[in-house]
């Protein structure tokens, strides 16, 4: 919400923060991940690396970027892109 108006709606998942999927009056967006190759299994090391990145200075997690897009872009798809 901004100035009392709904800018976008985004479902949330317990244990996660940020925006992974959102819909506005003018467009929708979602965070979509694909892994290449046959090794799609995640190790404990991968999980710790991702967690460390999430809290690292100067790192902008994708879910935060998507939240910024839906709250700061103007009313067009082009501005969101």
Secondary structure, DSSP 4 states (H G I P E B T S, - for coil): -BTTB---B----TT--S-SEEE-SS-EEE------SS--PPPHHHHHHHHHHHHSTT---HHHHHHHHHHHS-SSHHHH-
